[in-house]
Amino acid sequence: MFEENGIRAEQQLPIKVNFHGRIVGEYIADILVEDKIILELKAAERISPVHKAQTLNYLKATNLKLGILLNFGKH
């Protein structure tokens, strides 16, 4: 859908986690849009603090400014 609209997006993007110049782990972001926006997709009853923390960690690891947390879960 993104590509059809001329928007560059990568799915399941690995993000290296650095600590004091050493790679200590890796996150997998759901979608990175135009190298600027992380989209984190959930299908949960509600967004939890853990989901928010996960998205913030992705932003910190990438130095990006915008993360969008979308929940497709039913109530």
N, C-alpha and C positions, 0 to 999 in steps of 0.2 A: 504494500500500500504506500509506504514512504517513497520507494523508488518510482512508482507510477506518477508521483507528484513532484519528482525532481529533488527529493530530500534524501540526503545521504544518511543511512542508519546502519549500525552494526548490532547484531544480536549476540547474546551470550559472550560479551566482551570480557576477557580476563584483565584484571587490574592488579598490578604488582603492589604489594604493601612494603614500603621501605621504612626502616627504623635505624637511625644513625648511619645512613648510607648502605645498609644491608637489606636485601630482600628477605622478609621474614614470613611472608604469606602471600595469598592471592585471593581476591574477591572475583566473583563473576556477576557483572552487571547485566540486567536483562536487555536493555537497549541503550545505545549511545547515539544521539541524534546530532548530526553536523559537528561532531567533536566538541559540543557545547552543553548538551542537556542529557542527564541520565534519567531514563524512565525505568522505574522499578514497578513491576506488575505483581499484584497479589490477588488471590481469590480466597479471602478470609471473611469471617463473620464481621470483623471490624479491624481497622488499623490499630496495631498495638505499639507501645513504646519501642519494642524490639525492631519493628519494621522501620520506624522513624530513625532509630540509631543506625540501622544498617545503611539506609540511604545517606545519612550524614557521614558515615565512614567512607562510603564510595566517593562522596564529594571531597572529603579531606584527602583521600589517597590520590585523586586525580587533579586536585587544585581547581576543579570546576566550581561554578557559582550556583548552578541551578539543577535541582533534582526534583522530579515529579513522581510522587508515589500514588499509584492508581490502584484502587480496590474494585474488583469485579465480583466480589462475593455477594451472596443474597442475605437478607435479614430474615 
